[in-house]
Amino acid sequence: RNAASLAADEKRVYAPAKEKAIAADADTGKIVATYATKYPPVRLVLLDKTLVVTSWEDREPTKLKYEGESLWATWVPKTDNGTVEAFDAESGKPKWSLPYPANQVLAADGTVYLISQKGNPPTERFVAAVDLKTGKERWRQTHTSFGEDPDLQLNCAGAGWVVIAKRRGKDKENTQDRRAIHVLAAADGKTLWSISPAGATWTPVVDGLLWHGSKKYDPKTGEVKGSIGTGIPDQGCTPSSIIGASILSHSRGCGYVEIPPEGKGGAKGVQ
């Protein structure tokens, strides 16, 4: 979560740098374009030849205990000063700008999705959808649409949908697991379907299906389309991943599990 994000296309690699984002030639590493941001860039995403960058005036660890208030705490904006800026990826020419920092940025199917918050610990956290070409906001949903805790995160997005999660599980001040998955419509932000309580919040999309727990779902309808053959865990300090739809890597000790074909028995460890 705290590593600066990278993006790439057929010719370039895009990355945050000091006071700007940069594009490097994929073959030589030579800097071929720069993207001047108002504040230091932190996160970026590339879609349809448009580079979207969020920049923050400053950063600090989250003060939400259930988001890892510790040595491994997630970085969040320290102030409300920041931007979300879009650039023509080829030329570096600015296209549009929004006057607030985003904790997270995703993009899919002509839409940019943002998570932003007020304060640390936050008093408000919202998810917004903006048009990739113009920067015009299409809709916004605050955390209160999904519960009392300002614990929203962006998971993934596709054609016509975006997945958000509520992160707060059981803790000393809360005896109820409030973790949940909500799939929202890209057009208006209305909830298409949900998993609550979710138990875990990782939702990788593999071969067009959303995986969660031990099941495979149609991301648009929530219809169960099959079984994974094992339960996939939540993300931790060592990120989990799906490799080729057949290998699950997870845990701090880097365990590897072979996922069986549909209907072919249970998972087994990889030696």
Disulfide bonds with the S-S distance in Angstrom:
none
